[in-house]
Amino acid sequence: MSSKKIGIVVNKKKPHAAALLKQLKKWLVKRKVLVRDTLLHSDKEVLTGSDLIVCLGGDGTLLGLVRRLKDRQIPILGVNLGSLGFLTEVKEKEIYGELETCLSGKFQAEERLMLQARILKGKRVVREFLALNDLVVNREGISRMLRLSVYVGHEVLTQFAGDGIIVATPTGSTAYSLSAGGAIVHPKLSALIVTPICPHSSSLRSIVVDAEERITINLQPTKESHKAMITADGQENIEIDDSYSVEISKSAAALHLIKSSKRSYIATLRENFKFPT
């Protein structure tokens, strides 16, 4: 790193996060690194001008951070303070070794595909979302099954009744999409995973498509008024009805995730899912 400016994003709800932050800042200052953190500074101060961001928390903390970064191409080192981490794959005891690698400029950052969703009412865009893991359209509350039309490009993929649909990135393929029957897709692949949620059809399965395709989702009109929710990474949402359409495509923004020097993606899968060996 030519200039040493590190921002630290902290999930203060995590046990020992504040204590770890204090130790980490002391360690970095000794190495003449300018440090700003979200406990003492605003998001803007932390995210603007940093050469690297350390995320202390879990995958949820990092997902929120990525959307706040938007198109800032700042590499992120995710440190897992929870129980399961695919994005925050660096363990607490490994943090100082990984930071030594970062400060020497020898780290490897992997580019992760992100999604952009446009919510349209007619031709008017009423809301936009950015997501790293997935965008989900599902039924709201105790409403009945949704009837959805799904297009890949300009071609109909399917029309079905069910609880909803997930459009996931390879990064998000180990999250909700996996629980709904989708495949695990290596994050280096440029692909989108389209996974129905509890479809009322035994033939409908998850499908992997080219990331350059645009996915359009419409609610089909029914006799009764049905509403749905579209949710980005399980953290932001908006209610829609059959007067809206949802367009999902690859975002111009991408996450630059610093890879752990201790384990590969395959090793992370094996450890987190406890694959038999």
C-alpha positions in Angstrom: 0.0 0.0 0.0 1.5 3.3 -1.1 -0.3 5.3 1.6 -1.4 3.7 4.8 -5.0 4.8 5.6 -7.2 2.1 7.0 -10.9 2.4 7.9 -12.4 0.0 10.4 -16.1 -0.8 10.4 -17.2 -2.4 13.6 -20.3 -4.3 14.6 -20.4 -3.1 18.2 -23.1 -5.7 19.1 -20.4 -8.5 18.7 -18.8 -9.5 22.0 -15.3 -8.1 22.5 -15.5 -6.0 19.3 -14.7 -2.8 21.1 -11.8 -4.4 22.9 -10.4 -5.9 19.7 -10.8 -2.5 18.0 -8.7 -0.8 20.7 -5.9 -3.4 20.3 -6.0 -3.3 16.6 -5.8 0.5 16.4 -2.8 0.5 18.8 -1.1 -2.1 16.6 -1.7 -0.1 13.4 -0.6 3.3 14.9 2.7 1.7 15.9 3.2 1.0 12.2 2.4 4.6 11.3 -1.0 3.8 9.8 -3.7 6.5 9.9 -6.8 4.8 11.3 -10.5 5.8 11.4 -13.3 3.7 12.8 -17.1 3.8 12.9 -17.3 4.0 16.7 -15.6 7.4 16.7 -16.1 8.7 13.1 -18.9 9.0 10.6 -19.4 6.5 7.8 -18.3 9.1 5.3 -15.0 9.8 7.2 -14.3 6.1 7.4 -15.2 5.1 3.8 -13.8 8.2 2.1 -10.1 8.2 1.5 -9.3 4.8 3.0 -6.8 2.5 1.1 -8.3 -0.5 2.8 -11.2 -1.3 5.1 -11.2 -3.9 7.9 -14.7 -5.2 8.7 -15.1 -6.5 12.2 -18.3 -8.5 12.6 -20.0 -11.2 10.5 -21.2 -11.6 7.0 -24.2 -9.4 7.7 -21.9 -6.6 8.8 -20.0 -6.9 5.5 -23.2 -7.0 3.4 -24.3 -3.7 4.9 -20.9 -2.2 4.4 -20.8 -3.1 0.7 -24.0 -1.3 -0.1 -22.8 1.8 1.7 -19.6 1.7 -0.3 -21.6 1.7 -3.6 -19.0 2.2 -6.4 -16.0 3.0 -4.2 -13.4 0.4 -5.3 -11.8 -0.1 -1.8 -10.5 -3.6 -0.9 -12.1 -5.1 2.2 -10.7 -7.5 4.8 -13.5 -9.3 6.5 -12.8 -10.5 10.0 -15.3 -13.0 11.4 -16.4 -12.4 15.0 -19.4 -14.7 14.7 -20.0 -18.4 14.1 -20.2 -18.8 10.3 -18.3 -16.7 7.8 -18.1 -17.0 4.0 -17.3 -13.3 3.3 -15.6 -12.6 6.7 -13.4 -15.7 6.3 -10.4 -14.3 8.4 -10.5 -15.5 12.0 -9.9 -13.2 14.9 -6.6 -14.9 15.8 -5.4 -14.5 12.1 -6.0 -10.7 11.8 -2.5 -9.4 12.6 -0.8 -11.8 10.2 -3.3 -10.9 7.4 -2.7 -7.1 8.1 1.0 -7.6 7.8 0.4 -9.0 4.4 -1.9 -6.1 3.5 0.6 -3.5 4.7 3.4 -5.1 2.6 1.1 -4.8 -0.5 1.2 -8.6 -1.0 -2.5 -9.3 -0.5 -4.8 -10.7 -3.1 -8.2 -9.1 -3.7 -10.9 -11.1 -5.5 -13.5 -9.3 -7.4 -17.1 -10.3 -6.5 -20.0 -9.7 -8.8 -22.9 -7.6 -7.5 -26.5 -7.2 -8.5 -28.5 -4.1 -9.3 -32.3 -4.1 -9.1 -34.6 -1.5 -10.6 -38.2 -1.4 -9.3 -40.4 0.1 -12.0 -44.0 1.3 -12.0 -44.8 1.5 -15.7 -41.6 3.1 -17.1 -40.8 5.1 -14.0 -38.0 3.8 -11.7 -39.3 4.1 -8.1 -36.4 2.4 -6.3 -33.0 0.9 -6.9 -31.2 -1.7 -4.8 -27.6 -2.9 -4.8 -26.9 -6.5 -3.5 -23.9 -8.7 -3.0 -25.7 -11.9 -2.1 -29.2 -11.9 -3.5 -32.4 -10.2 -4.4 -35.6 -11.9 -3.3 -39.2 -11.5 -4.4 -41.5 -13.3 -1.9 -44.9 -13.2 -0.5 -45.7 -10.8 2.3 -46.9 -12.0 5.7 -49.7 -14.6 5.5 -50.7 -13.8 1.9 -51.4 -16.7 -0.5 -49.0 -18.0 -3.1 -47.6 -15.5 -5.6 -48.1 -16.0 -9.3 -44.9 -14.8 -11.1 -43.7 -14.4 -14.6 -39.9 -14.6 -15.0 -38.0 -13.5 -18.1 -34.3 -14.0 -19.0 -33.5 -11.3 -21.4 -36.7 -10.9 -23.6 -37.6 -14.6 -23.3 -40.0 -16.1 -20.9 -38.3 -18.6 -18.5 -41.3 -19.6 -16.5 -44.7 -18.6 -15.1 -45.4 -20.3 -11.8 -47.2 -20.2 -8.5 -45.1 -20.3 -5.3 -43.7 -18.4 -2.4 -41.3 -16.3 -4.5 -38.0 -16.3 -6.3 -34.4 -15.7 -5.5 -31.8 -14.2 -7.9 -28.4 -14.8 -6.4 -24.8 -14.1 -7.2 -22.1 -16.8 -6.9 -21.2 -15.2 -3.6 -24.8 -15.5 -2.5 -25.1 -19.1 -3.7 -24.2 -20.4 -0.3 -27.0 -18.4 1.4 -30.8 -18.4 0.8 -30.6 -19.8 -2.7 -28.8 -22.9 -1.3 -31.6 -23.4 1.3 -34.1 -23.3 -1.5 -32.4 -25.9 -3.6 -29.9 -23.8 -5.6 -26.4 -24.9 -6.6 -23.2 -23.7 -4.9 -21.4 -21.7 -7.6 -17.7 -20.7 -7.4 -17.4 -16.9 -6.9 -15.0 -16.5 -9.8 -17.7 -17.5 -12.2 -19.7 -14.8 -13.9 -23.2 -16.2 -13.4 -26.6 -15.5 -11.8 -28.6 -18.2 -10.0 -32.4 -18.1 -10.4 -34.0 -20.2 -7.7 -37.8 -20.5 -7.2 -39.0 -20.7 -3.6 -41.5 -23.5 -2.9 -42.9 -23.6 -6.5 -46.2 -25.4 -7.0 -44.5 -27.6 -9.6 -42.3 -30.6 -9.3 -40.5 -29.8 -12.6 -39.3 -26.3 -11.8 -35.7 -26.1 -10.7 -33.0 -23.6 -10.0 -31.1 -22.5 -13.1 -27.7 -20.8 -13.6 -27.6 -18.2 -16.4 -25.0 -15.8 -17.8 -24.4 -12.8 -15.6 -24.8 -10.5 -18.7 -28.5 -11.5 -18.9 -31.2 -9.3 -17.4 -33.8 -11.0 -15.2 -37.3 -9.5 -15.2 -39.9 -10.5 -12.6 -43.6 -9.6 -12.8 -46.5 -10.4 -10.4 -49.4 -11.8 -12.4 -52.7 -10.1 -11.8 -55.2 -12.2 -9.8 -58.8 -11.7 -8.7 -57.6 -11.0 -5.2 -55.0 -8.3 -4.5 -51.6 -9.8 -3.7 -48.6 -8.0 -2.5 -45.0 -9.0 -2.4 -41.7 -7.8 -0.9 -38.5 -7.4 -2.8 -35.5 -7.6 -0.4 -31.8 -6.9 -1.0 -29.4 -9.1 1.0 -32.0 -9.6 3.7 -31.5 -6.0 4.8 -33.5 -3.5 2.6 -36.9 -4.0 1.1 -39.9 -2.5 -0.6 -43.5 -3.7 -1.0 -44.7 -4.2 -4.5 -47.9 -5.3 -6.3 -48.8 -6.4 -9.8 -48.5 -2.8 -11.1 -44.7 -3.0 -10.6 -42.0 -4.9 -12.4 -38.5 -5.8 -11.1 -35.4 -5.8 -13.4 -32.3 -7.4 -12.0 -28.9 -7.3 -13.7 -25.2 -7.3 -13.0 -24.1 -4.1 -11.3 -21.2 -2.0 -12.6 -20.0 -1.9 -9.0 -18.1 -4.9 -7.6 -16.7 -6.0 -4.3 -13.0 -6.3 -3.9 -12.6 -8.9 -1.2 -9.2 -9.6 0.3 -8.6 -13.3 0.3 -7.4 -15.1 3.4 -3.8 -16.4 3.0 -4.7 -19.3 5.3 -7.4 -21.0 3.3 -9.0 -21.3 -0.2 -12.6 -21.0 -1.1 -12.9 -24.8 -1.3 -11.4 -25.1 2.2 -13.9 -22.5 3.5 -16.8 -24.5 2.0 -15.5 -27.7 3.5 -15.0 -26.2 7.0 -18.3 -24.3 7.1 -20.5 -27.1 5.7 -18.5 -29.9 7.4 -18.2 -31.9 4.2 -17.0 -35.5 4.9 -13.4 -36.1 3.9 
